[in-house]
Amino acid sequence: MIRRSLNPFKRNYQHMTPRYVASRINVAIDHRLKPDDPWLTRDAIDFLDQWLRPTDIFAEFGSGRSTIWIAQRVRSLLSVEPDPNWHSIISSRLAARHLNNVDYRVKFESYEIASEIENNSLDAALVDGKFRDQVALEMVSKVKLGGIITIDNVNWFLPRDPKPTSPGSRSIADGTASKVWDEFIARTANWRVYWTTNGVNDTAFFFKPADAVD
């Protein structure tokens, strides 16, 4: 089967509806009011703020505002960044805040580091940046029972019914963005999912069942 390719980075103005413009304005206001918060949906940020504990072990793939925000809330954070220049910038910000609980690595093939993580060792993982499908699949066995996998811009990669209104979203007819995502869906078929949206971006949480078998 030939998959229909949806490129969220391709210029397409079909999403420029009044509803989208209003959502975009709301997101911009939210970012201005809370400049230190991650670039996730507001519902996703609020959930993580309530869910995370100071004893948690966290991994993120793709760094930025989230790196400092998460590091301030957990015991330890593994953060993987593909861009050396951005890695240098965030490293300086971490040092300025004296955050010493971050194992911050620069690696383009982030899934290679993901595969090195011990199984059932993470309380939570945030999948962003490069190779999201491969990293997400690796995280299925890396998060603990009862842990979560958070996927940002999930609507670009996984279908949903009804189709999300955020740009680049996939419908059930479109299917997933890759065969690896197909495997991820199969591996997490019995996991609870909390899907959030702000009309511009979507972030979803996948909850690993307490009785899951890898």
C-alpha positions as protocol buffer text, in pm:
chain_id: "A"
residue {
  index: 1
  type: MET
  ca { x: 0 y: 0 z: 0 }
}
residue {
  index: 2
  type: ILE
  ca { x: 130 y: 347 z: -85 }
}
residue {
  index: 3
  type: ARG
  ca { x: 79 y: 580 z: 206 }
}
residue {
  index: 4
  type: ARG
  ca { x: -48 y: 925 z: 147 }
}
residue {
  index: 5
  type: SER
  ca { x: 229 y: 1159 z: 256 }
}
residue {
  index: 6
  type: LEU
  ca { x: 130 y: 1455 z: 471 }
}
residue {
  index: 7
  type: ASN
  ca { x: 414 y: 1701 z: 508 }
}
residue {
  index: 8
  type: PRO
  ca { x: 342 y: 1939 z: 798 }
}
residue {
  index: 9
  type: PHE
  ca { x: 633 y: 2161 z: 692 }
}
residue {
  index: 10
  type: LYS
  ca { x: 503 y: 2220 z: 340 }
}
residue {
  index: 11
  type: ARG
  ca { x: 344 y: 2560 z: 289 }
}
residue {
  index: 12
  type: ASN
  ca { x: -30 y: 2511 z: 278 }
}
residue {
  index: 13
  type: TYR
  ca { x: -279 y: 2782 z: 356 }
}
residue {
  index: 14
  type: GLN
  ca { x: -593 y: 2569 z: 361 }
}
residue {
  index: 15
  type: HIS
  ca { x: -582 y: 2566 z: 741 }
}
residue {
  index: 16
  type: MET
  ca { x: -603 y: 2948 z: 760 }
}
residue {
  index: 17
  type: THR
  ca { x: -962 y: 2950 z: 876 }
}
residue {
  index: 18
  type: PRO
  ca { x: -1106 y: 3198 z: 1128 }
}
residue {
  index: 19
  type: ARG
  ca { x: -1106 y: 2919 z: 1384 }
}
residue {
  index: 20
  type: TYR
  ca { x: -737 y: 2848 z: 1328 }
}
residue {
  index: 21
  type: VAL
  ca { x: -643 y: 3217 z: 1340 }
}
residue {
  index: 22
  type: ALA
  ca { x: -825 y: 3253 z: 1673 }
}
residue {
  index: 23
  type: SER
  ca { x: -646 y: 2944 z: 1807 }
}
residue {
  index: 24
  type: ARG
  ca { x: -312 y: 3080 z: 1689 }
}
residue {
  index: 25
  type: ILE
  ca { x: -372 y: 3409 z: 1868 }
}
residue {
  index: 26
  type: ASN
  ca { x: -466 y: 3227 z: 2189 }
}
residue {
  index: 27
  type: VAL
  ca { x: -150 y: 3017 z: 2173 }
}
residue {
  index: 28
  type: ALA
  ca { x: 64 y: 3326 z: 2112 }
}
residue {
  index: 29
  type: ILE
  ca { x: -92 y: 3499 z: 2414 }
}
residue {
  index: 30
  type: ASP
  ca { x: -36 y: 3191 z: 2628 }
}
residue {
  index: 31
  type: HIS
  ca { x: 331 y: 3172 z: 2527 }
}
residue {
  index: 32
  type: ARG
  ca { x: 379 y: 3541 z: 2605 }
}
residue {
  index: 33
  type: LEU
  ca { x: 215 y: 3511 z: 2947 }
}
residue {
  index: 34
  type: LYS
  ca { x: 413 y: 3198 z: 3039 }
}
residue {
  index: 35
  type: PRO
  ca { x: 744 y: 3223 z: 2848 }
}
residue {
  index: 36
  type: ASP
  ca { x: 916 y: 2951 z: 3052 }
}
residue {
  index: 37
  type: ASP
  ca { x: 662 y: 2679 z: 2976 }
}
residue {
  index: 38
  type: PRO
  ca { x: 728 y: 2405 z: 2716 }
}
residue {
  index: 39
  type: TRP
  ca { x: 599 y: 2433 z: 2361 }
}
residue {
  index: 40
  type: LEU
  ca { x: 319 y: 2184 z: 2429 }
}
residue {
  index: 41
  type: THR
  ca { x: -55 y: 2231 z: 2449 }
}
residue {
  index: 42
  type: ARG
  ca { x: -175 y: 2407 z: 2764 }
}
residue {
  index: 43
  type: ASP
  ca { x: -369 y: 2097 z: 2870 }
}
residue {
  index: 44
  type: ALA
  ca { x: -55 y: 1885 z: 2828 }
}
residue {
  index: 45
  type: ILE
  ca { x: 154 y: 2127 z: 3035 }
}
residue {
  index: 46
  type: ASP
  ca { x: -107 y: 2138 z: 3311 }
}
residue {
  index: 47
  type: PHE
  ca { x: -128 y: 1760 z: 3317 }
}
residue {
  index: 48
  type: LEU
  ca { x: 249 y: 1715 z: 3345 }
}
residue {
  index: 49
  type: ASP
  ca { x: 270 y: 1982 z: 3612 }
}
residue {
  index: 50
  type: GLN
  ca { x: 26 y: 1782 z: 3824 }
}
residue {
  index: 51
  type: TRP
  ca { x: 153 y: 1435 z: 3733 }
}
residue {
  index: 52
  type: LEU
  ca { x: 531 y: 1469 z: 3766 }
}
residue {
  index: 53
  type: ARG
  ca { x: 697 y: 1398 z: 4100 }
}
residue {
  index: 54
  type: PRO
  ca { x: 1040 y: 1497 z: 4237 }
}
residue {
  index: 55
  type: THR
  ca { x: 1140 y: 1129 z: 4237 }
}
residue {
  index: 56
  type: ASP
  ca { x: 1068 y: 1072 z: 3866 }
}
residue {
  index: 57
  type: ILE
  ca { x: 1318 y: 963 z: 3602 }
}
residue {
  index: 58
  type: PHE
  ca { x: 1241 y: 1132 z: 3270 }
}
residue {
  index: 59
  type: ALA
  ca { x: 1378 y: 1117 z: 2915 }
}
residue {
  index: 60
  type: GLU
  ca { x: 1312 y: 1365 z: 2637 }
}
residue {
  index: 61
  type: PHE
  ca { x: 1412 y: 1356 z: 2272 }
}
residue {
  index: 62
  type: GLY
  ca { x: 1430 y: 1706 z: 2136 }
}
residue {
  index: 63
  type: SER
  ca { x: 1522 y: 1982 z: 2381 }
}
residue {
  index: 64
  type: GLY
  ca { x: 1429 y: 2343 z: 2450 }
}
residue {
  index: 65
  type: ARG
  ca { x: 1200 y: 2512 z: 2700 }
}
residue {
  index: 66
  type: SER
  ca { x: 1088 y: 2169 z: 2813 }
}
residue {
  index: 67
  type: THR
  ca { x: 1439 y: 2075 z: 2925 }
}
residue {
  index: 68
  type: ILE
  ca { x: 1462 y: 2335 z: 3200 }
}
residue {
  index: 69
  type: TRP
  ca { x: 1093 y: 2306 z: 3291 }
}
residue {
  index: 70
  type: ILE
  ca { x: 1110 y: 1927 z: 3333 }
}
residue {
  index: 71
  type: ALA
  ca { x: 1448 y: 1931 z: 3510 }
}
residue {
  index: 72
  type: GLN
  ca { x: 1299 y: 2156 z: 3777 }
}
residue {
  index: 73
  type: ARG
  ca { x: 1032 y: 1895 z: 3852 }
}
residue {
  index: 74
  type: VAL
  ca { x: 1205 y: 1555 z: 3843 }
}
residue {
  index: 75
  type: ARG
  ca { x: 1497 y: 1370 z: 4000 }
}
residue {
  index: 76
  type: SER
  ca { x: 1683 y: 1312 z: 3675 }
}
residue {
  index: 77
  type: LEU
  ca { x: 1640 y: 1394 z: 3308 }
}
residue {
  index: 78
  type: LEU
  ca { x: 1808 y: 1241 z: 3004 }
}
residue {
  index: 79
  type: SER
  ca { x: 1776 y: 1488 z: 2718 }
}
residue {
  index: 80
  type: VAL
  ca { x: 1886 y: 1414 z: 2361 }
}
residue {
  index: 81
  type: GLU
  ca { x: 1932 y: 1695 z: 2109 }
}
residue {
  index: 82
  type: PRO
  ca { x: 2031 y: 1652 z: 1739 }
}
residue {
  index: 83
  type: ASP
  ca { x: 2152 y: 2009 z: 1682 }
}
residue {
  index: 84
  type: PRO
  ca { x: 2498 y: 2090 z: 1831 }
}
residue {
  index: 85
  type: ASN
  ca { x: 2434 y: 2466 z: 1821 }
}
residue {
  index: 86
  type: TRP
  ca { x: 2103 y: 2437 z: 2004 }
}
residue {
  index: 87
  type: HIS
  ca { x: 2264 y: 2194 z: 2248 }
}
residue {
  index: 88
  type: SER
  ca { x: 2521 y: 2461 z: 2333 }
}
residue {
  index: 89
  type: ILE
  ca { x: 2251 y: 2723 z: 2393 }
}
residue {
  index: 90
  type: ILE
  ca { x: 2041 y: 2504 z: 2621 }
}
residue {
  index: 91
  type: SER
  ca { x: 2353 y: 2383 z: 2804 }
}
residue {
  index: 92
  type: SER
  ca { x: 2429 y: 2745 z: 2894 }
}
residue {
  index: 93
  type: ARG
  ca { x: 2076 y: 2797 z: 3020 }
}
residue {
  index: 94
  type: LEU
  ca { x: 2094 y: 2484 z: 3234 }
}
residue {
  index: 95
  type: ALA
  ca { x: 2426 y: 2597 z: 3381 }
}
residue {
  index: 96
  type: ALA
  ca { x: 2288 y: 2944 z: 3455 }
}
residue {
  index: 97
  type: ARG
  ca { x: 2011 y: 2784 z: 3660 }
}
residue {
  index: 98
  type: HIS
  ca { x: 2248 y: 2537 z: 3829 }
}
residue {
  index: 99
  type: LEU
  ca { x: 2046 y: 2239 z: 3711 }
}
residue {
  index: 100
  type: ASN
  ca { x: 2280 y: 1946 z: 3759 }
}
residue {
  index: 101
  type: ASN
  ca { x: 2028 y: 1664 z: 3724 }
}
residue {
  index: 102
  type: VAL
  ca { x: 2031 y: 1662 z: 3342 }
}
residue {
  index: 103
  type: ASP
  ca { x: 2229 y: 1416 z: 3131 }
}
residue {
  index: 104
  type: TYR
  ca { x: 2226 y: 1631 z: 2819 }
}
residue {
  index: 105
  type: ARG
  ca { x: 2360 y: 1469 z: 2503 }
}
residue {
  index: 106
  type: VAL
  ca { x: 2393 y: 1577 z: 2143 }
}
residue {
  index: 107
  type: LYS
  ca { x: 2314 y: 1299 z: 1897 }
}
residue {
  index: 108
  type: PHE
  ca { x: 2141 y: 1318 z: 1559 }
}
residue {
  index: 109
  type: GLU
  ca { x: 2031 y: 954 z: 1562 }
}
residue {
  index: 110
  type: SER
  ca { x: 1840 y: 992 z: 1889 }
}
residue {
  index: 111
  type: TYR
  ca { x: 1692 y: 643 z: 1861 }
}
residue {
  index: 112
  type: GLU
  ca { x: 2039 y: 498 z: 1921 }
}
residue {
  index: 113
  type: ILE
  ca { x: 2052 y: 650 z: 2268 }
}
residue {
  index: 114
  type: ALA
  ca { x: 1688 y: 552 z: 2322 }
}
residue {
  index: 115
  type: SER
  ca { x: 1778 y: 187 z: 2262 }
}
residue {
  index: 116
  type: GLU
  ca { x: 2048 y: 204 z: 2532 }
}
residue {
  index: 117
  type: ILE
  ca { x: 1802 y: 294 z: 2810 }
}
residue {
  index: 118
  type: GLU
  ca { x: 1722 y: 14 z: 3052 }
}
residue {
  index: 119
  type: ASN
  ca { x: 1380 y: -144 z: 3012 }
}
residue {
  index: 120
  type: ASN
  ca { x: 1111 y: -34 z: 3259 }
}
residue {
  index: 121
  type: SER
  ca { x: 1336 y: 238 z: 3397 }
}
residue {
  index: 122
  type: LEU
  ca { x: 1154 y: 561 z: 3302 }
}
residue {
  index: 123
  type: ASP
  ca { x: 857 y: 720 z: 3470 }
}
residue {
  index: 124
  type: ALA
  ca { x: 793 y: 930 z: 3161 }
}
residue {
  index: 125
  type: ALA
  ca { x: 929 y: 1012 z: 2816 }
}
residue {
  index: 126
  type: LEU
  ca { x: 868 y: 1304 z: 2583 }
}
residue {
  index: 127
  type: VAL
  ca { x: 907 y: 1224 z: 2213 }
}
residue {
  index: 128
  type: ASP
  ca { x: 980 y: 1526 z: 1994 }
}
residue {
  index: 129
  type: GLY
  ca { x: 1235 y: 1617 z: 1731 }
}
residue {
  index: 130
  type: LYS
  ca { x: 1393 y: 1369 z: 1489 }
}
residue {
  index: 131
  type: PHE
  ca { x: 1300 y: 1004 z: 1429 }
}
residue {
  index: 132
  type: ARG
  ca { x: 986 y: 1024 z: 1643 }
}
residue {
  index: 133
  type: ASP
  ca { x: 847 y: 695 z: 1521 }
}
residue {
  index: 134
  type: GLN
  ca { x: 1160 y: 495 z: 1609 }
}
residue {
  index: 135
  type: VAL
  ca { x: 1204 y: 670 z: 1944 }
}
residue {
  index: 136
  type: ALA
  ca { x: 837 y: 626 z: 2037 }
}
residue {
  index: 137
  type: LEU
  ca { x: 858 y: 255 z: 1959 }
}
residue {
  index: 138
  type: GLU
  ca { x: 1172 y: 220 z: 2173 }
}
residue {
  index: 139
  type: MET
  ca { x: 997 y: 394 z: 2463 }
}
residue {
  index: 140
  type: VAL
  ca { x: 725 y: 128 z: 2479 }
}
residue {
  index: 141
  type: SER
  ca { x: 962 y: -103 z: 2665 }
}
residue {
  index: 142
  type: LYS
  ca { x: 1158 y: 171 z: 2842 }
}
residue {
  index: 143
  type: VAL
  ca { x: 880 y: 330 z: 3049 }
}
residue {
  index: 144
  type: LYS
  ca { x: 774 y: 164 z: 3372 }
}
residue {
  index: 145
  type: LEU
  ca { x: 438 y: 1 z: 3429 }
}
residue {
  index: 146
  type: GLY
  ca { x: 206 y: 293 z: 3491 }
}
residue {
  index: 147
  type: GLY
  ca { x: 446 y: 530 z: 3313 }
}
residue {
  index: 148
  type: ILE
  ca { x: 367 y: 757 z: 3019 }
}
residue {
  index: 149
  type: ILE
  ca { x: 492 y: 829 z: 2669 }
}
residue {
  index: 150
  type: THR
  ca { x: 419 y: 1184 z: 2555 }
}
residue {
  index: 151
  type: ILE
  ca { x: 423 y: 1251 z: 2180 }
}
residue {
  index: 152
  type: ASP
  ca { x: 423 y: 1610 z: 2061 }
}
residue {
  index: 153
  type: ASN
  ca { x: 263 y: 1703 z: 1728 }
}
residue {
  index: 154
  type: VAL
  ca { x: 109 y: 1358 z: 1742 }
}
residue {
  index: 155
  type: ASN
  ca { x: -151 y: 1459 z: 1479 }
}
residue {
  index: 156
  type: TRP
  ca { x: 124 y: 1470 z: 1215 }
}
residue {
  index: 157
  type: PHE
  ca { x: 198 y: 1102 z: 1263 }
}
residue {
  index: 158
  type: LEU
  ca { x: -105 y: 919 z: 1400 }
}
residue {
  index: 159
  type: PRO
  ca { x: -462 y: 929 z: 1269 }
}
residue {
  index: 160
  type: ARG
  ca { x: -764 y: 1012 z: 1476 }
}
residue {
  index: 161
  type: ASP
  ca { x: -1141 y: 1003 z: 1428 }
}
residue {
  index: 162
  type: PRO
  ca { x: -1269 y: 1264 z: 1397 }
}
residue {
  index: 163
  type: LYS
  ca { x: -968 y: 1417 z: 1224 }
}
residue {
  index: 164
  type: PRO
  ca { x: -805 y: 1690 z: 1439 }
}
residue {
  index: 165
  type: THR
  ca { x: -838 y: 2045 z: 1313 }
}
residue {
  index: 166
  type: SER
  ca { x: -472 y: 2132 z: 1371 }
}
residue {
  index: 167
  type: PRO
  ca { x: -264 y: 2174 z: 1050 }
}
residue {
  index: 168
  type: GLY
  ca { x: -101 y: 1859 z: 915 }
}
residue {
  index: 169
  type: SER
  ca { x: -345 y: 1626 z: 1090 }
}
residue {
  index: 170
  type: ARG
  ca { x: -412 y: 1274 z: 968 }
}
residue {
  index: 171
  type: SER
  ca { x: -749 y: 1109 z: 932 }
}
residue {
  index: 172
  type: ILE
  ca { x: -822 y: 740 z: 969 }
}
residue {
  index: 173
  type: ALA
  ca { x: -824 y: 717 z: 589 }
}
residue {
  index: 174
  type: ASP
  ca { x: -472 y: 866 z: 577 }
}
residue {
  index: 175
  type: GLY
  ca { x: -338 y: 604 z: 818 }
}
residue {
  index: 176
  type: THR
  ca { x: -17 y: 647 z: 1013 }
}
residue {
  index: 177
  type: ALA
  ca { x: 291 y: 826 z: 882 }
}
residue {
  index: 178
  type: SER
  ca { x: 508 y: 512 z: 867 }
}
residue {
  index: 179
  type: LYS
  ca { x: 516 y: 138 z: 924 }
}
residue {
  index: 180
  type: VAL
  ca { x: 703 y: 203 z: 1248 }
}
residue {
  index: 181
  type: TRP
  ca { x: 407 y: 402 z: 1371 }
}
residue {
  index: 182
  type: ASP
  ca { x: 188 y: 106 z: 1277 }
}
residue {
  index: 183
  type: GLU
  ca { x: 397 y: -108 z: 1510 }
}
residue {
  index: 184
  type: PHE
  ca { x: 376 y: 152 z: 1785 }
}
residue {
  index: 185
  type: ILE
  ca { x: -4 y: 153 z: 1758 }
}
residue {
  index: 186
  type: ALA
  ca { x: -10 y: -228 z: 1773 }
}
residue {
  index: 187
  type: ARG
  ca { x: 220 y: -234 z: 2078 }
}
residue {
  index: 188
  type: THR
  ca { x: 9 y: 23 z: 2263 }
}
residue {
  index: 189
  type: ALA
  ca { x: -334 y: -101 z: 2156 }
}
residue {
  index: 190
  type: ASN
  ca { x: -448 y: -160 z: 2515 }
}
residue {
  index: 191
  type: TRP
  ca { x: -293 y: 160 z: 2656 }
}
residue {
  index: 192
  type: ARG
  ca { x: -509 y: 451 z: 2764 }
}
residue {
  index: 193
  type: VAL
  ca { x: -459 y: 764 z: 2553 }
}
residue {
  index: 194
  type: TYR
  ca { x: -516 y: 1127 z: 2652 }
}
residue {
  index: 195
  type: TRP
  ca { x: -511 y: 1343 z: 2338 }
}
residue {
  index: 196
  type: THR
  ca { x: -489 y: 1721 z: 2380 }
}
residue {
  index: 197
  type: THR
  ca { x: -510 y: 2003 z: 2126 }
}
residue {
  index: 198
  type: ASN
  ca { x: -506 y: 2380 z: 2114 }
}
residue {
  index: 199
  type: GLY
  ca { x: -613 y: 2402 z: 1751 }
}
residue {
  index: 200
  type: VAL
  ca { x: -254 y: 2461 z: 1640 }
}
residue {
  index: 201
  type: ASN
  ca { x: -63 y: 2167 z: 1788 }
}
residue {
  index: 202
  type: ASP
  ca { x: -164 y: 1833 z: 1939 }
}
residue {
  index: 203
  type: THR
  ca { x: 8 y: 1646 z: 2223 }
}
residue {
  index: 204
  type: ALA
  ca { x: -94 y: 1297 z: 2333 }
}
residue {
  index: 205
  type: PHE
  ca { x: -16 y: 1085 z: 2639 }
}
residue {
  index: 206
  type: PHE
  ca { x: 3 y: 706 z: 2621 }
}
residue {
  index: 207
  type: PHE
  ca { x: -33 y: 537 z: 2962 }
}
residue {
  index: 208
  type: LYS
  ca { x: 139 y: 202 z: 3005 }
}
residue {
  index: 209
  type: PRO
  ca { x: -95 y: -41 z: 3183 }
}
residue {
  index: 210
  type: ALA
  ca { x: 9 y: -185 z: 3517 }
}
residue {
  index: 211
  type: ASP
  ca { x: -24 y: -534 z: 3369 }
}
residue {
  index: 212
  type: ALA
  ca { x: 153 y: -462 z: 3038 }
}
residue {
  index: 213
  type: VAL
  ca { x: 386 y: -729 z: 2898 }
}
residue {
  index: 214
  type: ASP
  ca { x: 667 y: -607 z: 2669 }
}
